Amino acid sequence: MHNSITVAVDAMGGDNAPEEIIKGAVLAVQDEKDIKVILTGDQDIIQKELVKYTYDKERIIVVHAPEVITNNEAPVLAIRRKKNSSIVVALNLVKQKEADAFVSAGSTGAVLAGGQLLVGRIKGVERPPLAPLIPTLNGVSLLVDCGANVDARASHLVQFAKMGSIYMENVLGIPNPKVAIVNIGAEEEKGNQLVKETFPLLKACSDINFIGSIEAREIPYGGADVIVCEAFVGNVILKLYEGLGAALINKIKSGLMSTTKSKLGALLCKPALKETLKDFDASKYGGAPLLGLNGLVVKTHGNAKSTEVRNSILQCVTFTKQHINDKIMEHLKNNE
């Protein structure tokens, strides 16, 4: 297979593993001819699930990993002790260049710790951030960081902005992406100590299109292409985004079903409403890449279903084919 991308997938991680993870892997190889998937986990369990599907047997292989890292384990300790876990085995495949990328819906802490300990950081990268795409009225924005570095420094946020710009320009094809820092007001003098320290550094960067501060209410309207913050703020934004979106959809459904007249109206508007809501379905954009590592590590939601797993695998193709890591390395080297 010419120029194929190999993605190692943690078959045992997540709330819906292994069924939805394996189904997502099958969907990915059915949709994209340039993908090969390595499923890591309990071989017997995975094979029992795979027999349900028709797929190219040469493009999905299984690597036995009998151990599983759970969410209630200390991440670093688990990575060091459970050498035969589905996460560690898959990450080592990336480290050894037997896989181009890794996707997991498992323990976020273990994925983050394992990514840095096993795959390793690109030379010059201080802290790799988690960077999910979030839906907006204008398309999508990249939220950097949403969970990897709670106690970040100003220099870290500057790197987040630069790596985020490279990602948006090359993966999503947005020329000169707009970069903003999350703040409590538009004025430069506002914000906490970290924001006040970071703002002038971003302003002085000639290699990014920094547009200043962005308030949380502007994010859903697509006020910036790259949204920079430390992980505590980013995670709050992401979780509120997801929770509010789900609550609004439930409220709309409840309202449409409240009376006979509204039910008739619902039948008429259902196709248009369904199509509109698709744009705000975060699962269609896949998972969050951990930017700045020597290989691609993607963390998808713990409750991911097969569609999100498929999309997380598919996004690895664009990332790899666009040589994002090489571009980050080149950028950092030119700015030494």
Short mmCIF file of the C-alpha atoms (twelve columns), coordinates in Angstrom:
data_MODEL
# 
_entry.id   MODEL 
# 
loop_
_atom_site.group_PDB 
_atom_site.id 
_atom_site.type_symbol 
_atom_site.label_atom_id 
_atom_site.label_alt_id 
_atom_site.label_comp_id 
_atom_site.label_asym_id 
_atom_site.label_seq_id 
_atom_site.Cartn_x 
_atom_site.Cartn_y 
_atom_site.Cartn_z 
_atom_site.pdbx_PDB_model_num 
ATOM 1   C CA . MET A 1   0.000   0.000   0.000  1 
ATOM 2   C CA . HIS A 2   1.563   3.281   -1.161 1 
ATOM 3   C CA . ASN A 3   2.160   6.028   1.433  1 
ATOM 4   C CA . SER A 4   -0.189  4.441   3.966  1 
ATOM 5   C CA . ILE A 5   -0.535  5.875   7.476  1 
ATOM 6   C CA . THR A 6   -0.380  3.424   10.389 1 
ATOM 7   C CA . VAL A 7   -2.429  4.350   13.446 1 
ATOM 8   C CA . ALA A 8   -2.092  2.467   16.737 1 
ATOM 9   C CA . VAL A 9   -5.442  2.440   18.543 1 
ATOM 10  C CA . ASP A 10  -5.987  1.627   22.216 1 
ATOM 11  C CA . ALA A 11  -8.853  -0.852  21.883 1 
ATOM 12  C CA . MET A 12  -9.425  -1.154  25.628 1 
ATOM 13  C CA . GLY A 13  -9.623  2.529   26.651 1 
ATOM 14  C CA . GLY A 14  -12.836 4.499   27.155 1 
ATOM 15  C CA . ASP A 15  -16.361 4.012   28.461 1 
ATOM 16  C CA . ASN A 16  -17.488 2.173   25.327 1 
ATOM 17  C CA . ALA A 17  -14.456 -0.053  24.792 1 
ATOM 18  C CA . PRO A 18  -13.870 -2.343  23.098 1 
ATOM 19  C CA . GLU A 19  -17.029 -2.465  20.964 1 
ATOM 20  C CA . GLU A 20  -17.214 1.166   19.812 1 
ATOM 21  C CA . ILE A 21  -13.433 1.528   19.481 1 
ATOM 22  C CA . ILE A 22  -13.169 -1.504  17.225 1 
ATOM 23  C CA . LYS A 23  -16.202 -0.450  15.187 1 
ATOM 24  C CA . GLY A 24  -14.599 2.991   14.718 1 
ATOM 25  C CA . ALA A 25  -11.379 1.371   13.493 1 
ATOM 26  C CA . VAL A 26  -13.306 -0.713  10.964 1 
ATOM 27  C CA . LEU A 27  -15.191 2.374   9.738  1 
ATOM 28  C CA . ALA A 28  -11.889 4.239   9.332  1 
ATOM 29  C CA . VAL A 29  -10.271 1.611   7.099  1 
ATOM 30  C CA . GLN A 30  -13.488 1.341   5.092  1 
ATOM 31  C CA . ASP A 31  -13.536 5.119   4.541  1 
ATOM 32  C CA . GLU A 32  -9.832  5.764   3.906  1 
ATOM 33  C CA . LYS A 33  -7.699  3.526   1.696  1 
ATOM 34  C CA . ASP A 34  -4.429  5.029   3.015  1 
ATOM 35  C CA . ILE A 35  -4.930  3.861   6.619  1 
ATOM 36  C CA . LYS A 36  -3.696  0.777   8.433  1 
ATOM 37  C CA . VAL A 37  -4.813  0.260   12.047 1 
ATOM 38  C CA . ILE A 38  -3.042  -1.618  14.831 1 
ATOM 39  C CA . LEU A 39  -5.433  -2.464  17.666 1 
ATOM 40  C CA . THR A 40  -3.737  -2.975  21.033 1 
ATOM 41  C CA . GLY A 41  -5.444  -4.854  23.836 1 
ATOM 42  C CA . ASP A 42  -6.622  -8.311  24.834 1 
ATOM 43  C CA . GLN A 43  -6.254  -10.319 21.637 1 
ATOM 44  C CA . ASP A 44  -9.110  -12.759 22.312 1 
ATOM 45  C CA . ILE A 45  -11.582 -9.974  23.135 1 
ATOM 46  C CA . ILE A 46  -10.595 -7.919  20.080 1 
ATOM 47  C CA . GLN A 47  -10.731 -10.854 17.661 1 
ATOM 48  C CA . LYS A 48  -14.148 -11.869 19.005 1 
ATOM 49  C CA . GLU A 49  -15.395 -8.356  18.211 1 
ATOM 50  C CA . LEU A 50  -13.728 -8.117  14.798 1 
ATOM 51  C CA . VAL A 51  -15.509 -11.209 13.438 1 
ATOM 52  C CA . LYS A 52  -18.715 -9.133  13.381 1 
ATOM 53  C CA . TYR A 53  -17.360 -7.004  10.525 1 
ATOM 54  C CA . THR A 54  -16.258 -7.292  6.924  1 
ATOM 55  C CA . TYR A 55  -13.003 -5.443  6.293  1 
ATOM 56  C CA . ASP A 56  -9.583  -5.753  4.653  1 
ATOM 57  C CA . LYS A 57  -7.809  -8.158  7.015  1 
ATOM 58  C CA . GLU A 58  -4.409  -6.818  5.963  1 
ATOM 59  C CA . ARG A 59  -5.275  -3.326  7.148  1 
ATOM 60  C CA . ILE A 60  -6.346  -4.111  10.726 1 
ATOM 61  C CA . ILE A 61  -3.944  -6.126  12.849 1 
ATOM 62  C CA . VAL A 62  -3.997  -6.924  16.544 1 
ATOM 63  C CA . VAL A 63  -1.100  -6.610  18.988 1 
ATOM 64  C CA . HIS A 64  -1.738  -8.379  22.276 1 
ATOM 65  C CA . ALA A 65  -1.660  -6.160  25.386 1 
ATOM 66  C CA . PRO A 66  -3.267  -7.947  28.354 1 
ATOM 67  C CA . GLU A 67  -3.159  -5.045  30.845 1 
ATOM 68  C CA . VAL A 68  -5.456  -2.007  31.051 1 
ATOM 69  C CA . ILE A 69  -4.737  1.361   32.705 1 
ATOM 70  C CA . THR A 70  -7.842  2.718   34.440 1 
ATOM 71  C CA . ASN A 71  -8.829  6.304   35.212 1 
ATOM 72  C CA . ASN A 72  -8.305  5.886   38.954 1 
ATOM 73  C CA . GLU A 73  -4.613  4.946   38.664 1 
ATOM 74  C CA . ALA A 74  -1.738  7.400   39.099 1 
ATOM 75  C CA . PRO A 75  -0.787  8.084   35.439 1 
ATOM 76  C CA . VAL A 76  3.021   8.143   35.665 1 
ATOM 77  C CA . LEU A 77  3.124   5.130   37.991 1 
ATOM 78  C CA . ALA A 78  0.740   3.194   35.734 1 
ATOM 79  C CA . ILE A 79  2.814   3.945   32.623 1 
ATOM 80  C CA . ARG A 80  5.969   2.689   34.368 1 
ATOM 81  C CA . ARG A 81  4.423   -0.396  35.959 1 
ATOM 82  C CA . LYS A 82  2.023   -1.621  33.286 1 
ATOM 83  C CA . LYS A 83  4.424   -2.183  30.406 1 
ATOM 84  C CA . ASN A 84  1.945   -4.561  28.742 1 
ATOM 85  C CA . SER A 85  -1.035  -2.220  28.881 1 
ATOM 86  C CA . SER A 86  -2.887  -1.249  25.707 1 
ATOM 87  C CA . ILE A 87  -1.753  2.386   26.090 1 
ATOM 88  C CA . VAL A 88  1.938   1.664   26.695 1 
ATOM 89  C CA . VAL A 89  2.184   -0.951  23.943 1 
ATOM 90  C CA . ALA A 90  0.564   1.417   21.422 1 
ATOM 91  C CA . LEU A 91  2.725   4.387   22.441 1 
ATOM 92  C CA . ASN A 92  5.850   2.257   22.085 1 
ATOM 93  C CA . LEU A 93  4.781   1.436   18.518 1 
ATOM 94  C CA . VAL A 94  4.839   5.187   17.807 1 
ATOM 95  C CA . LYS A 95  8.158   5.587   19.620 1 
ATOM 96  C CA . GLN A 96  9.697   2.771   17.559 1 
ATOM 97  C CA . LYS A 97  8.266   4.275   14.317 1 
ATOM 98  C CA . GLU A 98  6.127   1.182   13.719 1 
ATOM 99  C CA . ALA A 99  3.090   3.478   13.842 1 
ATOM 100 C CA . ASP A 100 2.695   7.084   12.717 1 
ATOM 101 C CA . ALA A 101 0.059   7.986   15.293 1 
ATOM 102 C CA . PHE A 102 -1.774  6.837   18.419 1 
ATOM 103 C CA . VAL A 103 -5.461  7.276   19.317 1 
ATOM 104 C CA . SER A 104 -7.025  6.571   22.712 1 
ATOM 105 C CA . ALA A 105 -10.282 7.236   24.549 1 
ATOM 106 C CA . GLY A 106 -8.683  5.936   27.744 1 
ATOM 107 C CA . SER A 107 -7.165  7.644   30.787 1 
ATOM 108 C CA . THR A 108 -6.276  11.226  29.835 1 
ATOM 109 C CA . GLY A 109 -3.563  11.368  32.472 1 
ATOM 110 C CA . ALA A 110 -1.945  8.160   31.224 1 
ATOM 111 C CA . VAL A 111 -2.077  9.308   27.589 1 
ATOM 112 C CA . LEU A 112 -0.492  12.663  28.484 1 
ATOM 113 C CA . ALA A 113 2.162   11.124  30.719 1 
ATOM 114 C CA . GLY A 114 2.883   8.290   28.300 1 
ATOM 115 C CA . GLY A 115 3.099   10.644  25.349 1 
ATOM 116 C CA . GLN A 116 5.820   12.673  27.034 1 
ATOM 117 C CA . LEU A 117 7.672   9.786   28.726 1 
ATOM 118 C CA . LEU A 118 7.620   7.312   25.834 1 
ATOM 119 C CA . VAL A 119 7.152   9.236   22.578 1 
ATOM 120 C CA . GLY A 120 9.030   12.272  23.880 1 
ATOM 121 C CA . ARG A 121 8.902   15.975  23.104 1 
ATOM 122 C CA . ILE A 122 10.252  17.661  19.998 1 
ATOM 123 C CA . LYS A 123 13.515  19.406  20.842 1 
ATOM 124 C CA . GLY A 124 12.717  22.926  21.993 1 
ATOM 125 C CA . VAL A 125 9.092   22.247  22.986 1 
ATOM 126 C CA . GLU A 126 8.671   23.167  26.647 1 
ATOM 127 C CA . ARG A 127 5.190   21.737  27.250 1 
ATOM 128 C CA . PRO A 128 3.010   19.818  24.756 1 
ATOM 129 C CA . PRO A 129 -0.607  21.101  24.884 1 
ATOM 130 C CA . LEU A 130 -3.860  19.270  24.161 1 
ATOM 131 C CA . ALA A 131 -5.559  21.067  21.285 1 
ATOM 132 C CA . PRO A 132 -9.151  20.131  20.346 1 
ATOM 133 C CA . LEU A 133 -11.146 21.729  17.548 1 
ATOM 134 C CA . ILE A 134 -14.349 23.307  18.820 1 
ATOM 135 C CA . PRO A 135 -17.335 24.238  16.612 1 
ATOM 136 C CA . THR A 136 -18.220 27.918  16.062 1 
ATOM 137 C CA . LEU A 137 -20.579 29.911  13.843 1 
ATOM 138 C CA . ASN A 138 -17.666 30.436  11.436 1 
ATOM 139 C CA . GLY A 139 -16.538 26.801  11.352 1 
ATOM 140 C CA . VAL A 140 -14.043 25.688  14.008 1 
ATOM 141 C CA . SER A 141 -11.446 27.119  16.365 1 
ATOM 142 C CA . LEU A 142 -8.460  25.391  17.988 1 
ATOM 143 C CA . LEU A 143 -8.455  25.549  21.799 1 
ATOM 144 C CA . VAL A 144 -4.887  25.355  23.132 1 
ATOM 145 C CA . ASP A 145 -4.517  24.061  25.930 1 
ATOM 146 C CA . CYS A 146 -7.556  22.146  27.192 1 
ATOM 147 C CA . GLY A 147 -6.053  19.789  29.749 1 
ATOM 148 C CA . ALA A 148 -2.323  19.102  29.666 1 
ATOM 149 C CA . ASN A 149 -0.673  22.029  31.489 1 
ATOM 150 C CA . VAL A 150 -2.611  23.539  34.371 1 
ATOM 151 C CA . ASP A 151 0.358   25.530  35.701 1 
ATOM 152 C CA . ALA A 152 1.682   26.943  32.448 1 
ATOM 153 C CA . ARG A 153 4.109   29.847  32.085 1 
ATOM 154 C CA . ALA A 154 4.031   32.714  29.597 1 
ATOM 155 C CA . SER A 155 6.692   31.073  27.401 1 
ATOM 156 C CA . HIS A 156 4.528   27.941  27.204 1 
ATOM 157 C CA . LEU A 157 1.516   29.923  25.989 1 
ATOM 158 C CA . VAL A 158 3.641   31.592  23.313 1 
ATOM 159 C CA . GLN A 159 4.637   28.152  22.017 1 
ATOM 160 C CA . PHE A 160 0.992   27.040  22.168 1 
ATOM 161 C CA . ALA A 161 0.097   29.962  19.909 1 
ATOM 162 C CA . LYS A 162 2.836   29.144  17.401 1 
ATOM 163 C CA . MET A 163 2.105   25.419  17.258 1 
ATOM 164 C CA . GLY A 164 -1.632  26.118  17.042 1 
ATOM 165 C CA . SER A 165 -1.069  28.479  14.103 1 
ATOM 166 C CA . ILE A 166 0.974   25.851  12.261 1 
ATOM 167 C CA . TYR A 167 -1.778  23.268  12.873 1 
ATOM 168 C CA . MET A 168 -4.632  25.476  11.668 1 
ATOM 169 C CA . GLU A 169 -2.782  26.686  8.594  1 
ATOM 170 C CA . ASN A 170 -1.649  23.242  7.443  1 
ATOM 171 C CA . VAL A 171 -4.365  20.865  8.659  1 
ATOM 172 C CA . LEU A 172 -7.408  23.093  8.129  1 
ATOM 173 C CA . GLY A 173 -5.959  25.284  5.387  1 
ATOM 174 C CA . ILE A 174 -6.644  28.604  7.138  1 
ATOM 175 C CA . PRO A 175 -4.100  31.174  5.898  1 
ATOM 176 C CA . ASN A 176 -2.618  33.463  8.547  1 
ATOM 177 C CA . PRO A 177 -4.926  32.185  11.328 1 
ATOM 178 C CA . LYS A 178 -6.093  34.700  13.932 1 
ATOM 179 C CA . VAL A 179 -4.646  34.058  17.390 1 
ATOM 180 C CA . ALA A 180 -6.185  35.377  20.621 1 
ATOM 181 C CA . ILE A 181 -5.566  34.864  24.328 1 
ATOM 182 C CA . VAL A 182 -8.508  34.148  26.644 1 
ATOM 183 C CA . ASN A 183 -9.116  37.114  28.929 1 
ATOM 184 C CA . ILE A 184 -11.816 38.759  31.063 1 
ATOM 185 C CA . GLY A 185 -11.868 41.852  28.876 1 
ATOM 186 C CA . ALA A 186 -10.576 43.261  25.618 1 
ATOM 187 C CA . GLU A 187 -8.223  45.785  27.207 1 
ATOM 188 C CA . GLU A 188 -4.536  44.885  27.258 1 
ATOM 189 C CA . GLU A 189 -4.135  45.761  30.933 1 
ATOM 190 C CA . LYS A 190 -6.835  43.288  32.049 1 
ATOM 191 C CA . GLY A 191 -6.330  39.698  33.148 1 
ATOM 192 C CA . ASN A 192 -4.450  37.704  35.746 1 
ATOM 193 C CA . GLN A 193 -0.683  37.705  36.099 1 
ATOM 194 C CA . LEU A 194 -0.169  34.982  33.478 1 
ATOM 195 C CA . VAL A 195 -2.279  36.764  30.845 1 
ATOM 196 C CA . LYS A 196 -0.647  40.139  31.547 1 
ATOM 197 C CA . GLU A 197 2.787   38.584  31.179 1 
ATOM 198 C CA . THR A 198 1.901   36.625  28.020 1 
ATOM 199 C CA . PHE A 199 0.041   39.364  26.130 1 
ATOM 200 C CA . PRO A 200 3.078   41.544  25.233 1 
ATOM 201 C CA . LEU A 201 5.095   38.447  24.277 1 
ATOM 202 C CA . LEU A 202 2.393   37.370  21.818 1 
ATOM 203 C CA . LYS A 203 2.080   40.935  20.567 1 
ATOM 204 C CA . ALA A 204 5.802   40.957  19.785 1 
ATOM 205 C CA . CYS A 205 5.636   37.715  17.742 1 
ATOM 206 C CA . SER A 206 6.034   38.535  14.059 1 
ATOM 207 C CA . ASP A 207 5.355   34.937  12.999 1 
ATOM 208 C CA . ILE A 208 1.737   34.756  14.223 1 
ATOM 209 C CA . ASN A 209 -1.366  36.850  13.564 1 
ATOM 210 C CA . PHE A 210 -2.085  37.910  17.150 1 
ATOM 211 C CA . ILE A 211 -5.334  39.899  17.450 1 
ATOM 212 C CA . GLY A 212 -5.340  40.427  21.220 1 
ATOM 213 C CA . SER A 213 -7.719  39.171  23.912 1 
ATOM 214 C CA . ILE A 214 -10.879 37.160  23.434 1 
ATOM 215 C CA . GLU A 215 -13.660 36.901  26.014 1 
ATOM 216 C CA . ALA A 216 -15.400 33.564  26.504 1 
ATOM 217 C CA . ARG A 217 -18.674 34.801  25.011 1 
ATOM 218 C CA . GLU A 218 -16.900 35.576  21.712 1 
ATOM 219 C CA . ILE A 219 -15.519 32.056  21.297 1 
ATOM 220 C CA . PRO A 220 -18.729 30.413  19.925 1 
ATOM 221 C CA . TYR A 221 -18.950 33.187  17.319 1 
ATOM 222 C CA . GLY A 222 -15.526 32.295  15.912 1 
ATOM 223 C CA . GLY A 223 -13.723 35.411  17.131 1 
ATOM 224 C CA . ALA A 224 -10.331 33.709  16.647 1 
ATOM 225 C CA . ASP A 225 -8.938  30.657  14.865 1 
ATOM 226 C CA . VAL A 226 -6.475  29.781  17.648 1 
ATOM 227 C CA . ILE A 227 -7.569  30.348  21.241 1 
ATOM 228 C CA . VAL A 228 -4.679  30.339  23.718 1 
ATOM 229 C CA . CYS A 229 -4.996  29.649  27.457 1 
ATOM 230 C CA . GLU A 230 -3.588  27.433  30.177 1 
ATOM 231 C CA . ALA A 231 -5.220  24.062  30.728 1 
ATOM 232 C CA . PHE A 232 -7.436  24.929  33.724 1 
ATOM 233 C CA . VAL A 233 -9.202  27.700  31.804 1 
ATOM 234 C CA . GLY A 234 -9.248  25.668  28.592 1 
ATOM 235 C CA . ASN A 235 -10.799 22.637  30.247 1 
ATOM 236 C CA . VAL A 236 -13.515 24.753  31.872 1 
ATOM 237 C CA . ILE A 237 -14.307 26.322  28.478 1 
ATOM 238 C CA . LEU A 238 -14.425 22.915  26.767 1 
ATOM 239 C CA . LYS A 239 -16.622 21.246  29.414 1 
ATOM 240 C CA . LEU A 240 -19.017 24.214  29.591 1 
ATOM 241 C CA . TYR A 241 -19.191 24.206  25.788 1 
ATOM 242 C CA . GLU A 242 -20.112 20.524  25.719 1 
ATOM 243 C CA . GLY A 243 -22.549 20.717  28.640 1 
ATOM 244 C CA . LEU A 244 -24.350 23.825  27.417 1 
ATOM 245 C CA . GLY A 245 -24.624 22.399  23.902 1 
ATOM 246 C CA . ALA A 246 -26.208 19.191  25.189 1 
ATOM 247 C CA . ALA A 247 -28.555 21.115  27.510 1 
ATOM 248 C CA . LEU A 248 -29.745 23.407  24.708 1 
ATOM 249 C CA . ILE A 249 -30.419 20.470  22.389 1 
ATOM 250 C CA . ASN A 250 -32.442 18.731  25.113 1 
ATOM 251 C CA . LYS A 251 -34.361 21.956  25.782 1 
ATOM 252 C CA . ILE A 252 -35.143 22.409  22.075 1 
ATOM 253 C CA . LYS A 253 -36.354 18.805  21.797 1 
ATOM 254 C CA . SER A 254 -38.496 19.219  24.907 1 
ATOM 255 C CA . GLY A 255 -40.035 22.433  23.559 1 
ATOM 256 C CA . LEU A 256 -40.801 20.905  20.173 1 
ATOM 257 C CA . MET A 257 -42.587 17.993  21.822 1 
ATOM 258 C CA . SER A 258 -44.598 20.117  24.331 1 
ATOM 259 C CA . THR A 259 -47.841 20.589  22.339 1 
ATOM 260 C CA . THR A 260 -49.615 19.063  19.354 1 
ATOM 261 C CA . LYS A 261 -48.964 22.222  17.308 1 
ATOM 262 C CA . SER A 262 -45.251 22.244  18.182 1 
ATOM 263 C CA . LYS A 263 -44.993 18.548  17.266 1 
ATOM 264 C CA . LEU A 264 -46.398 19.308  13.817 1 
ATOM 265 C CA . GLY A 265 -43.895 22.151  13.489 1 
ATOM 266 C CA . ALA A 266 -41.117 19.814  14.593 1 
ATOM 267 C CA . LEU A 267 -41.899 17.435  11.735 1 
ATOM 268 C CA . LEU A 268 -41.499 20.291  9.272  1 
ATOM 269 C CA . CYS A 269 -38.293 21.735  10.709 1 
ATOM 270 C CA . LYS A 270 -36.622 18.461  11.767 1 
ATOM 271 C CA . PRO A 271 -34.495 17.974  8.593  1 
ATOM 272 C CA . ALA A 272 -33.178 21.556  8.638  1 
ATOM 273 C CA . LEU A 273 -32.607 21.500  12.408 1 
ATOM 274 C CA . LYS A 274 -30.794 18.169  12.249 1 
ATOM 275 C CA . GLU A 275 -28.512 19.465  9.494  1 
ATOM 276 C CA . THR A 276 -27.782 22.675  11.429 1 
ATOM 277 C CA . LEU A 277 -26.979 20.867  14.675 1 
ATOM 278 C CA . LYS A 278 -24.462 18.669  12.828 1 
ATOM 279 C CA . ASP A 279 -22.168 21.699  12.589 1 
ATOM 280 C CA . PHE A 280 -22.045 21.899  16.383 1 
ATOM 281 C CA . ASP A 281 -21.341 18.197  16.918 1 
ATOM 282 C CA . ALA A 282 -17.790 18.177  18.314 1 
ATOM 283 C CA . SER A 283 -17.380 14.444  17.611 1 
ATOM 284 C CA . LYS A 284 -17.200 15.085  13.845 1 
ATOM 285 C CA . TYR A 285 -13.835 16.808  14.346 1 
ATOM 286 C CA . GLY A 286 -12.162 13.846  16.025 1 
ATOM 287 C CA . GLY A 287 -9.942  14.042  19.100 1 
ATOM 288 C CA . ALA A 288 -7.424  16.458  20.562 1 
ATOM 289 C CA . PRO A 289 -3.812  16.088  19.355 1 
ATOM 290 C CA . LEU A 290 -1.026  16.502  21.898 1 
ATOM 291 C CA . LEU A 291 1.070   18.997  19.941 1 
ATOM 292 C CA . GLY A 292 4.857   19.051  20.094 1 
ATOM 293 C CA . LEU A 293 5.682   15.355  20.468 1 
ATOM 294 C CA . ASN A 294 7.998   13.262  18.272 1 
ATOM 295 C CA . GLY A 295 4.943   11.366  17.051 1 
ATOM 296 C CA . LEU A 296 1.222   12.080  16.843 1 
ATOM 297 C CA . VAL A 297 -0.781  11.321  19.999 1 
ATOM 298 C CA . VAL A 298 -4.550  11.966  19.866 1 
ATOM 299 C CA . LYS A 299 -6.840  11.853  22.901 1 
ATOM 300 C CA . THR A 300 -10.506 11.426  22.115 1 
ATOM 301 C CA . HIS A 301 -13.425 11.691  24.563 1 
ATOM 302 C CA . GLY A 302 -13.766 8.971   27.159 1 
ATOM 303 C CA . ASN A 303 -17.377 8.389   26.076 1 
ATOM 304 C CA . ALA A 304 -16.502 8.376   22.358 1 
ATOM 305 C CA . LYS A 305 -18.684 6.296   20.071 1 
ATOM 306 C CA . SER A 306 -17.543 4.700   16.815 1 
ATOM 307 C CA . THR A 307 -18.048 7.842   14.697 1 
ATOM 308 C CA . GLU A 308 -15.758 9.928   16.880 1 
ATOM 309 C CA . VAL A 309 -13.168 7.135   16.994 1 
ATOM 310 C CA . ARG A 310 -13.279 6.894   13.188 1 
ATOM 311 C CA . ASN A 311 -12.862 10.663  12.843 1 
ATOM 312 C CA . SER A 312 -9.983  10.671  15.329 1 
ATOM 313 C CA . ILE A 313 -8.205  8.032   13.247 1 
ATOM 314 C CA . LEU A 314 -8.928  9.864   9.995  1 
ATOM 315 C CA . GLN A 315 -7.535  13.163  11.309 1 
ATOM 316 C CA . CYS A 316 -4.193  11.400  11.768 1 
ATOM 317 C CA . VAL A 317 -3.906  11.120  7.985  1 
ATOM 318 C CA . THR A 318 -4.001  14.873  7.368  1 
ATOM 319 C CA . PHE A 319 -1.697  15.597  10.308 1 
ATOM 320 C CA . THR A 320 0.867   13.075  9.093  1 
ATOM 321 C CA . LYS A 321 0.670   13.900  5.391  1 
ATOM 322 C CA . GLN A 322 1.067   17.621  6.133  1 
ATOM 323 C CA . HIS A 323 4.222   16.868  8.190  1 
ATOM 324 C CA . ILE A 324 3.012   19.007  11.112 1 
ATOM 325 C CA . ASN A 325 5.762   17.806  13.462 1 
ATOM 326 C CA . ASP A 326 8.461   18.606  10.883 1 
ATOM 327 C CA . LYS A 327 7.017   22.095  10.484 1 
ATOM 328 C CA . ILE A 328 6.967   22.634  14.251 1 
ATOM 329 C CA . MET A 329 10.600  21.476  14.471 1 
ATOM 330 C CA . GLU A 330 11.614  23.736  11.608 1 
ATOM 331 C CA . HIS A 331 9.792   26.694  13.131 1 
ATOM 332 C CA . LEU A 332 11.424  26.221  16.533 1 
ATOM 333 C CA . LYS A 333 14.852  25.811  14.929 1 
ATOM 334 C CA . ASN A 334 14.434  29.071  12.970 1 
ATOM 335 C CA . ASN A 335 13.443  30.911  16.140 1 
ATOM 336 C CA . GLU A 336 16.280  29.719  18.361 1 
# 
